[in-house]
Amino acid sequence: MISFRRKHIDNFLKKNNKFIKGDVLDVGGKKINRRGSFNPTTINHRSWKYLNTDPKTKPDFVANANDIPLSNNTVNTIIFCETLEYIENPLEVFSEFRRILIPGCYILGTCPFLSPLHGDKEFDKYRYTRTSLLDLFQHHKFEVVSLKEMGSTSDVIFDLLRVQLSYHRNLKNIILLRILNLLKPIFLFLSGSENEYINTGYSFVLKKND
């Protein structure tokens, strides 16, 4: 059962694919066992490479995001989805992004807010508000093309219930999970515009101007 959060992430990438071009670096993404319905092969780009600390994901670069093995001004697009919550030193990471990104090019990213811990909960450490994200982006003088909340109250409730019932598999929870899936159209109906107080997380598009 796909989460509302994953649906919002896929929709964000599809709606903003005009910013994706040239040589793409997917930071924290997975070349194998990729999640969601967004397919990089549908995007007009020159190359799509992955950076990840986990060699099991078969990345092009096994490295930390605060020490990217690429030269200055060599990347056209950085994809940074659902990875910021793992980062110990975000200022260092965005300094690296600014170093490798070609002027006039973009970063597309997402991060969770009112969202359950990921499966690798021992590494999932941080949650950010709109204000903290703006402070981070402006510190490195990125132009904020967009910064949007993803989802609202019903999305958060659905995803919390989904994880609670999925992580503790017993007969009762299996039955309740099936009921939740049957009720999903109601949650979709209740899902309204983005809520600045209660949401699953944020999406952002940043531009390096110089």
C-alpha atoms as an extended CHARMM CRD file, in Angstrom:
* protein
*
       210  EXT
         1         1  MET       CA              0.0000000000        0.0000000000        0.0000000000  PROA      1               0.0000000000
         2         2  ILE       CA              1.6530000000        3.2080000000       -1.1670000000  PROA      2               0.0000000000
         3         3  SER       CA              1.8300000000        6.0520000000        1.3450000000  PROA      3               0.0000000000
         4         4  PHE       CA              0.4350000000        9.5250000000        0.7540000000  PROA      4               0.0000000000
         5         5  ARG       CA              3.9470000000       10.8280000000        1.3270000000  PROA      5               0.0000000000
         6         6  ARG       CA              5.3750000000        8.7580000000       -1.5340000000  PROA      6               0.0000000000
         7         7  LYS       CA              2.4980000000        9.8920000000       -3.7670000000  PROA      7               0.0000000000
         8         8  HSD       CA              3.3600000000       13.5350000000       -3.0400000000  PROA      8               0.0000000000
         9         9  ILE       CA              7.0660000000       12.9260000000       -3.7610000000  PROA      9               0.0000000000
        10        10  ASP       CA              6.3090000000       11.2970000000       -7.1250000000  PROA      10              0.0000000000
        11        11  ASN       CA              3.9190000000       14.1160000000       -8.0610000000  PROA      11              0.0000000000
        12        12  PHE       CA              6.5020000000       16.7490000000       -7.1070000000  PROA      12              0.0000000000
        13        13  LEU       CA              9.1750000000       15.2230000000       -9.3650000000  PROA      13              0.0000000000
        14        14  LYS       CA              6.7510000000       14.7670000000      -12.2650000000  PROA      14              0.0000000000
        15        15  LYS       CA              5.3950000000       18.3250000000      -12.0210000000  PROA      15              0.0000000000
        16        16  ASN       CA              8.8670000000       19.8790000000      -11.7920000000  PROA      16              0.0000000000
        17        17  ASN       CA             10.6730000000       17.7750000000      -14.3810000000  PROA      17              0.0000000000
        18        18  LYS       CA             11.3010000000       20.9280000000      -16.4360000000  PROA      18              0.0000000000
        19        19  PHE       CA             14.0960000000       21.7470000000      -13.9620000000  PROA      19              0.0000000000
        20        20  ILE       CA             15.7790000000       18.3660000000      -14.5220000000  PROA      20              0.0000000000
        21        21  LYS       CA             18.3380000000       18.4450000000      -17.3200000000  PROA      21              0.0000000000
        22        22  GLY       CA             21.8570000000       17.5440000000      -18.3740000000  PROA      22              0.0000000000
        23        23  ASP       CA             24.0230000000       15.6150000000      -15.9310000000  PROA      23              0.0000000000
        24        24  VAL       CA             21.9500000000       14.6440000000      -12.8930000000  PROA      24              0.0000000000
        25        25  LEU       CA             23.2920000000       13.5900000000       -9.4920000000  PROA      25              0.0000000000
        26        26  ASP       CA             20.7560000000       11.7420000000       -7.3340000000  PROA      26              0.0000000000
        27        27  VAL       CA             22.0370000000       12.1550000000       -3.7590000000  PROA      27              0.0000000000
        28        28  GLY       CA             20.7450000000        9.4000000000       -1.4950000000  PROA      28              0.0000000000
        29        29  GLY       CA             18.7560000000        7.8160000000       -4.3060000000  PROA      29              0.0000000000
        30        30  LYS       CA             18.8210000000        4.1290000000       -5.1430000000  PROA      30              0.0000000000
        31        31  LYS       CA             19.7270000000        2.7010000000       -8.5230000000  PROA      31              0.0000000000
        32        32  ILE       CA             18.1610000000       -0.6410000000       -7.5640000000  PROA      32              0.0000000000
        33        33  ASN       CA             15.0020000000       -1.2010000000       -5.5050000000  PROA      33              0.0000000000
        34        34  ARG       CA             13.9760000000        2.3520000000       -6.3050000000  PROA      34              0.0000000000
        35        35  ARG       CA             10.7530000000        3.4150000000       -4.6110000000  PROA      35              0.0000000000
        36        36  GLY       CA              7.7750000000        5.2220000000       -6.0910000000  PROA      36              0.0000000000
        37        37  SER       CA              6.4240000000        5.5840000000       -9.6150000000  PROA      37              0.0000000000
        38        38  PHE       CA              8.7020000000        8.3830000000      -10.8380000000  PROA      38              0.0000000000
        39        39  ASN       CA             10.9180000000        7.0050000000      -13.6160000000  PROA      39              0.0000000000
        40        40  PRO       CA             14.1290000000        8.9120000000      -14.5230000000  PROA      40              0.0000000000
        41        41  THR       CA             14.1590000000        7.3140000000      -17.9870000000  PROA      41              0.0000000000
        42        42  THR       CA             11.1280000000        9.4190000000      -18.9070000000  PROA      42              0.0000000000
        43        43  ILE       CA             13.1060000000       12.6520000000      -18.3510000000  PROA      43              0.0000000000
        44        44  ASN       CA             15.2510000000       14.3200000000      -21.0170000000  PROA      44              0.0000000000
        45        45  HSD       CA             18.7200000000       14.2650000000      -19.4590000000  PROA      45              0.0000000000
        46        46  ARG       CA             22.2830000000       13.3870000000      -20.4620000000  PROA      46              0.0000000000
        47        47  SER       CA             23.2620000000       11.1920000000      -17.4920000000  PROA      47              0.0000000000
        48        48  TRP       CA             21.7150000000       10.1420000000      -14.1740000000  PROA      48              0.0000000000
        49        49  LYS       CA             24.1680000000        9.0590000000      -11.4980000000  PROA      49              0.0000000000
        50        50  TYR       CA             23.6140000000        8.0250000000       -7.9070000000  PROA      50              0.0000000000
        51        51  LEU       CA             25.5200000000        8.8840000000       -4.7370000000  PROA      51              0.0000000000
        52        52  ASN       CA             24.8570000000        6.7540000000       -1.6690000000  PROA      52              0.0000000000
        53        53  THR       CA             26.7640000000        5.5340000000        1.3810000000  PROA      53              0.0000000000
        54        54  ASP       CA             25.2450000000        2.0630000000        1.0290000000  PROA      54              0.0000000000
        55        55  PRO       CA             27.1290000000       -0.0490000000       -1.5510000000  PROA      55              0.0000000000
        56        56  LYS       CA             24.2180000000       -2.5140000000       -1.6650000000  PROA      56              0.0000000000
        57        57  THR       CA             22.2270000000        0.0700000000       -3.6480000000  PROA      57              0.0000000000
        58        58  LYS       CA             24.8760000000       -0.0860000000       -6.4300000000  PROA      58              0.0000000000
        59        59  PRO       CA             25.5230000000        3.6820000000       -6.5830000000  PROA      59              0.0000000000
        60        60  ASP       CA             27.9000000000        5.2880000000       -9.0660000000  PROA      60              0.0000000000
        61        61  PHE       CA             29.6010000000        6.9700000000       -6.0990000000  PROA      61              0.0000000000
        62        62  VAL       CA             29.8820000000        5.3620000000       -2.6650000000  PROA      62              0.0000000000
        63        63  ALA       CA             30.4350000000        8.5420000000       -0.6600000000  PROA      63              0.0000000000
        64        64  ASN       CA             29.0070000000       10.9530000000        1.8800000000  PROA      64              0.0000000000
        65        65  ALA       CA             27.1380000000       13.9960000000        0.6340000000  PROA      65              0.0000000000
        66        66  ASN       CA             29.5430000000       16.3070000000        2.4720000000  PROA      66              0.0000000000
        67        67  ASP       CA             32.4610000000       15.0280000000        0.3810000000  PROA      67              0.0000000000
        68        68  ILE       CA             31.2540000000       14.4780000000       -3.1820000000  PROA      68              0.0000000000
        69        69  PRO       CA             33.9450000000       13.1470000000       -5.5620000000  PROA      69              0.0000000000
        70        70  LEU       CA             33.1490000000       15.5570000000       -8.4110000000  PROA      70              0.0000000000
        71        71  SER       CA             34.8320000000       18.6980000000       -9.7260000000  PROA      71              0.0000000000
        72        72  ASN       CA             33.4860000000       22.2270000000       -9.3190000000  PROA      72              0.0000000000
        73        73  ASN       CA             30.6110000000       23.3190000000      -11.5610000000  PROA      73              0.0000000000
        74        74  THR       CA             30.0300000000       19.9340000000      -13.2130000000  PROA      74              0.0000000000
        75        75  VAL       CA             26.4350000000       18.9880000000      -12.3400000000  PROA      75              0.0000000000
        76        76  ASN       CA             23.2980000000       20.3880000000      -13.9940000000  PROA      76              0.0000000000
        77        77  THR       CA             20.7290000000       18.9870000000      -11.5660000000  PROA      77              0.0000000000
        78        78  ILE       CA             20.8320000000       17.6100000000       -8.0200000000  PROA      78              0.0000000000
        79        79  ILE       CA             18.0070000000       15.3660000000       -6.7890000000  PROA      79              0.0000000000
        80        80  PHE       CA             17.8820000000       15.3040000000       -2.9850000000  PROA      80              0.0000000000
        81        81  CYS       CA             14.7100000000       13.4890000000       -1.9500000000  PROA      81              0.0000000000
        82        82  GLU       CA             14.0940000000       12.0470000000        1.5330000000  PROA      82              0.0000000000
        83        83  THR       CA             17.7710000000       12.2780000000        2.4930000000  PROA      83              0.0000000000
        84        84  LEU       CA             18.1440000000       15.4900000000        4.5080000000  PROA      84              0.0000000000
        85        85  GLU       CA             16.7300000000       13.7550000000        7.5820000000  PROA      85              0.0000000000
        86        86  TYR       CA             19.8130000000       11.4950000000        7.6500000000  PROA      86              0.0000000000
        87        87  ILE       CA             22.3880000000       14.2710000000        7.3600000000  PROA      87              0.0000000000
        88        88  GLU       CA             24.5290000000       15.1760000000       10.3810000000  PROA      88              0.0000000000
        89        89  ASN       CA             25.9890000000       18.3770000000        8.8840000000  PROA      89              0.0000000000
        90        90  PRO       CA             23.5210000000       19.9260000000        6.4140000000  PROA      90              0.0000000000
        91        91  LEU       CA             25.5470000000       23.1400000000        6.0690000000  PROA      91              0.0000000000
        92        92  GLU       CA             28.4930000000       21.1230000000        4.7580000000  PROA      92              0.0000000000
        93        93  VAL       CA             26.2720000000       19.2110000000        2.3610000000  PROA      93              0.0000000000
        94        94  PHE       CA             24.7190000000       22.3160000000        0.8430000000  PROA      94              0.0000000000
        95        95  SER       CA             28.1800000000       23.8440000000        0.5620000000  PROA      95              0.0000000000
        96        96  GLU       CA             29.1320000000       20.8040000000       -1.5420000000  PROA      96              0.0000000000
        97        97  PHE       CA             25.9790000000       21.2030000000       -3.6160000000  PROA      97              0.0000000000
        98        98  ARG       CA             26.8690000000       24.8080000000       -4.3180000000  PROA      98              0.0000000000
        99        99  ARG       CA             30.4070000000       23.7810000000       -5.2910000000  PROA      99              0.0000000000
       100       100  ILE       CA             29.4730000000       21.0960000000       -7.8440000000  PROA      100             0.0000000000
       101       101  LEU       CA             26.3320000000       22.7280000000       -9.2730000000  PROA      101             0.0000000000
       102       102  ILE       CA             26.6730000000       24.7260000000      -12.4900000000  PROA      102             0.0000000000
       103       103  PRO       CA             25.4180000000       28.3480000000      -12.1730000000  PROA      103             0.0000000000
       104       104  GLY       CA             21.8580000000       28.6790000000      -13.4170000000  PROA      104             0.0000000000
       105       105  CYS       CA             21.0090000000       25.0860000000      -12.4800000000  PROA      105             0.0000000000
       106       106  TYR       CA             18.7410000000       23.5140000000       -9.8700000000  PROA      106             0.0000000000
       107       107  ILE       CA             18.3200000000       21.3320000000       -6.7900000000  PROA      107             0.0000000000
       108       108  LEU       CA             15.0390000000       19.4220000000       -6.4160000000  PROA      108             0.0000000000
       109       109  GLY       CA             14.4310000000       17.9860000000       -2.9730000000  PROA      109             0.0000000000
       110       110  THR       CA             11.9760000000       16.7570000000       -0.3780000000  PROA      110             0.0000000000
       111       111  CYS       CA             12.1530000000       16.0920000000        3.3510000000  PROA      111             0.0000000000
       112       112  PRO       CA              9.6120000000       14.7280000000        5.8600000000  PROA      112             0.0000000000
       113       113  PHE       CA              7.9820000000       16.6370000000        8.7010000000  PROA      113             0.0000000000
       114       114  LEU       CA              4.9930000000       14.9160000000       10.3810000000  PROA      114             0.0000000000
       115       115  SER       CA              5.9930000000       11.5550000000        9.0060000000  PROA      115             0.0000000000
       116       116  PRO       CA              6.8630000000        8.2050000000       10.6280000000  PROA      116             0.0000000000
       117       117  LEU       CA             10.4670000000        7.1630000000       10.9720000000  PROA      117             0.0000000000
       118       118  HSD       CA             11.8380000000        5.3050000000        7.9720000000  PROA      118             0.0000000000
       119       119  GLY       CA             12.5500000000        1.5870000000        8.1420000000  PROA      119             0.0000000000
       120       120  ASP       CA             16.2040000000        2.3160000000        8.8700000000  PROA      120             0.0000000000
       121       121  LYS       CA             15.1400000000        4.2050000000       11.9820000000  PROA      121             0.0000000000
       122       122  GLU       CA             18.5900000000        4.1260000000       13.5750000000  PROA      122             0.0000000000
       123       123  PHE       CA             19.7980000000        6.5350000000       10.8610000000  PROA      123             0.0000000000
       124       124  ASP       CA             16.6450000000        8.6670000000       10.4570000000  PROA      124             0.0000000000
       125       125  LYS       CA             17.4630000000       11.5250000000       12.8450000000  PROA      125             0.0000000000
       126       126  TYR       CA             15.9950000000       14.9140000000       11.9140000000  PROA      126             0.0000000000
       127       127  ARG       CA             12.8200000000       16.7660000000       10.9500000000  PROA      127             0.0000000000
       128       128  TYR       CA             12.7240000000       20.3320000000        9.5760000000  PROA      128             0.0000000000
       129       129  THR       CA             10.2050000000       23.1720000000        9.5850000000  PROA      129             0.0000000000
       130       130  ARG       CA              9.7460000000       25.7250000000        6.7950000000  PROA      130             0.0000000000
       131       131  THR       CA             11.7060000000       28.3080000000        8.7900000000  PROA      131             0.0000000000
       132       132  SER       CA             14.6840000000       26.0130000000        9.3940000000  PROA      132             0.0000000000
       133       133  LEU       CA             14.7630000000       25.0530000000        5.7110000000  PROA      133             0.0000000000
       134       134  LEU       CA             14.7590000000       28.6950000000        4.6320000000  PROA      134             0.0000000000
       135       135  ASP       CA             17.6360000000       29.4300000000        7.0100000000  PROA      135             0.0000000000
       136       136  LEU       CA             19.5950000000       26.5420000000        5.5130000000  PROA      136             0.0000000000
       137       137  PHE       CA             18.9770000000       27.5620000000        1.9060000000  PROA      137             0.0000000000
       138       138  GLN       CA             19.6530000000       31.2370000000        2.4330000000  PROA      138             0.0000000000
       139       139  HSD       CA             22.8880000000       30.5170000000        4.2930000000  PROA      139             0.0000000000
       140       140  HSD       CA             24.3750000000       29.3650000000        0.9850000000  PROA      140             0.0000000000
       141       141  LYS       CA             22.5590000000       32.0260000000       -1.0590000000  PROA      141             0.0000000000
       142       142  PHE       CA             20.4240000000       29.6610000000       -3.0930000000  PROA      142             0.0000000000
       143       143  GLU       CA             17.4250000000       31.2430000000       -4.7700000000  PROA      143             0.0000000000
       144       144  VAL       CA             14.2860000000       29.5420000000       -3.4290000000  PROA      144             0.0000000000
       145       145  VAL       CA             12.2350000000       28.9240000000       -6.5640000000  PROA      145             0.0000000000
       146       146  SER       CA              9.6290000000       27.0580000000       -4.5210000000  PROA      146             0.0000000000
       147       147  LEU       CA              9.1680000000       25.7100000000       -1.0010000000  PROA      147             0.0000000000
       148       148  LYS       CA              5.8540000000       23.9470000000       -0.4660000000  PROA      148             0.0000000000
       149       149  GLU       CA              4.1180000000       21.8910000000        2.1650000000  PROA      149             0.0000000000
       150       150  MET       CA              3.1630000000       18.3820000000        1.0500000000  PROA      150             0.0000000000
       151       151  GLY       CA             -0.2800000000       17.1880000000        2.0960000000  PROA      151             0.0000000000
       152       152  SER       CA             -2.4530000000       17.9710000000        5.0700000000  PROA      152             0.0000000000
       153       153  THR       CA             -4.0820000000       16.4150000000        8.1240000000  PROA      153             0.0000000000
       154       154  SER       CA             -5.7700000000       13.4250000000        6.4650000000  PROA      154             0.0000000000
       155       155  ASP       CA             -2.5410000000       12.5020000000        4.6680000000  PROA      155             0.0000000000
       156       156  VAL       CA             -0.6400000000       12.5060000000        7.9620000000  PROA      156             0.0000000000
       157       157  ILE       CA             -3.2740000000       10.4050000000        9.7410000000  PROA      157             0.0000000000
       158       158  PHE       CA             -3.4010000000        7.8190000000        6.9360000000  PROA      158             0.0000000000
       159       159  ASP       CA              0.3720000000        7.4030000000        6.8220000000  PROA      159             0.0000000000
       160       160  LEU       CA              0.6650000000        7.1230000000       10.6120000000  PROA      160             0.0000000000
       161       161  LEU       CA             -2.0040000000        4.4180000000       10.7180000000  PROA      161             0.0000000000
       162       162  ARG       CA             -0.4540000000        2.6080000000        7.7490000000  PROA      162             0.0000000000
       163       163  VAL       CA              2.9500000000        2.4040000000        9.4120000000  PROA      163             0.0000000000
       164       164  GLN       CA              1.5490000000        1.4590000000       12.8210000000  PROA      164             0.0000000000
       165       165  LEU       CA             -0.4050000000       -1.4490000000       11.3550000000  PROA      165             0.0000000000
       166       166  SER       CA              2.3670000000       -2.5400000000        8.9860000000  PROA      166             0.0000000000
       167       167  TYR       CA              5.2210000000       -2.6580000000       11.4980000000  PROA      167             0.0000000000
       168       168  HSD       CA              3.3760000000       -4.9480000000       13.9340000000  PROA      168             0.0000000000
       169       169  ARG       CA              1.9750000000       -7.7720000000       11.8240000000  PROA      169             0.0000000000
       170       170  ASN       CA             -0.6490000000       -9.8370000000       13.5970000000  PROA      170             0.0000000000
       171       171  LEU       CA             -4.1170000000      -10.9630000000       12.5840000000  PROA      171             0.0000000000
       172       172  LYS       CA             -5.8290000000       -7.9090000000       14.0610000000  PROA      172             0.0000000000
       173       173  ASN       CA             -3.4970000000       -5.4610000000       12.3200000000  PROA      173             0.0000000000
       174       174  ILE       CA             -3.6980000000       -7.3100000000        9.0070000000  PROA      174             0.0000000000
       175       175  ILE       CA             -7.4980000000       -6.9770000000        9.1170000000  PROA      175             0.0000000000
       176       176  LEU       CA             -7.2850000000       -3.3140000000       10.1230000000  PROA      176             0.0000000000
       177       177  LEU       CA             -4.7620000000       -2.6380000000        7.3530000000  PROA      177             0.0000000000
       178       178  ARG       CA             -7.1860000000       -4.0630000000        4.7910000000  PROA      178             0.0000000000
       179       179  ILE       CA             -9.9510000000       -1.8860000000        6.2040000000  PROA      179             0.0000000000
       180       180  LEU       CA             -7.6490000000        1.1520000000        6.0040000000  PROA      180             0.0000000000
       181       181  ASN       CA             -6.9590000000        0.3790000000        2.3650000000  PROA      181             0.0000000000
       182       182  LEU       CA            -10.7000000000        0.2030000000        1.6780000000  PROA      182             0.0000000000
       183       183  LEU       CA            -11.0850000000        3.5870000000        3.3600000000  PROA      183             0.0000000000
       184       184  LYS       CA             -8.3110000000        5.1830000000        1.3010000000  PROA      184             0.0000000000
       185       185  PRO       CA            -10.7670000000        6.8860000000       -1.1280000000  PROA      185             0.0000000000
       186       186  ILE       CA            -12.2520000000        8.7340000000        1.8570000000  PROA      186             0.0000000000
       187       187  PHE       CA             -8.8070000000        9.9510000000        2.8990000000  PROA      187             0.0000000000
       188       188  LEU       CA             -8.1930000000       11.0190000000       -0.7040000000  PROA      188             0.0000000000
       189       189  PHE       CA            -11.4600000000       12.9550000000       -0.6540000000  PROA      189             0.0000000000
       190       190  LEU       CA            -10.4970000000       14.6600000000        2.6130000000  PROA      190             0.0000000000
       191       191  SER       CA             -7.0050000000       15.4660000000        1.3750000000  PROA      191             0.0000000000
       192       192  GLY       CA             -7.1600000000       19.1760000000        0.6900000000  PROA      192             0.0000000000
       193       193  SER       CA             -4.6910000000       21.8990000000       -0.0960000000  PROA      193             0.0000000000
       194       194  GLU       CA             -1.3300000000       22.0210000000        1.6210000000  PROA      194             0.0000000000
       195       195  ASN       CA             -1.4400000000       22.8440000000        5.3180000000  PROA      195             0.0000000000
       196       196  GLU       CA              1.3120000000       24.9980000000        6.8110000000  PROA      196             0.0000000000
       197       197  TYR       CA              0.7120000000       23.6000000000       10.3140000000  PROA      197             0.0000000000
       198       198  ILE       CA             -0.0050000000       19.9100000000        9.6820000000  PROA      198             0.0000000000
       199       199  ASN       CA              1.6850000000       18.2580000000        6.6980000000  PROA      199             0.0000000000
       200       200  THR       CA              3.7550000000       15.2180000000        5.7380000000  PROA      200             0.0000000000
       201       201  GLY       CA              6.7890000000       17.3090000000        4.7790000000  PROA      201             0.0000000000
       202       202  TYR       CA              8.2040000000       19.7820000000        2.2760000000  PROA      202             0.0000000000
       203       203  SER       CA              9.3400000000       19.9780000000       -1.3200000000  PROA      203             0.0000000000
       204       204  PHE       CA             11.7690000000       22.5600000000       -2.6280000000  PROA      204             0.0000000000
       205       205  VAL       CA             13.3700000000       23.7710000000       -5.8240000000  PROA      205             0.0000000000
       206       206  LEU       CA             16.5560000000       25.8070000000       -5.4310000000  PROA      206             0.0000000000
       207       207  LYS       CA             18.6460000000       27.6480000000       -8.0130000000  PROA      207             0.0000000000
       208       208  LYS       CA             22.3240000000       28.5330000000       -7.9780000000  PROA      208             0.0000000000
       209       209  ASN       CA             22.5890000000       31.9500000000       -9.6290000000  PROA      209             0.0000000000
       210       210  ASP       CA             26.3700000000       32.5040000000       -9.5180000000  PROA      210             0.0000000000
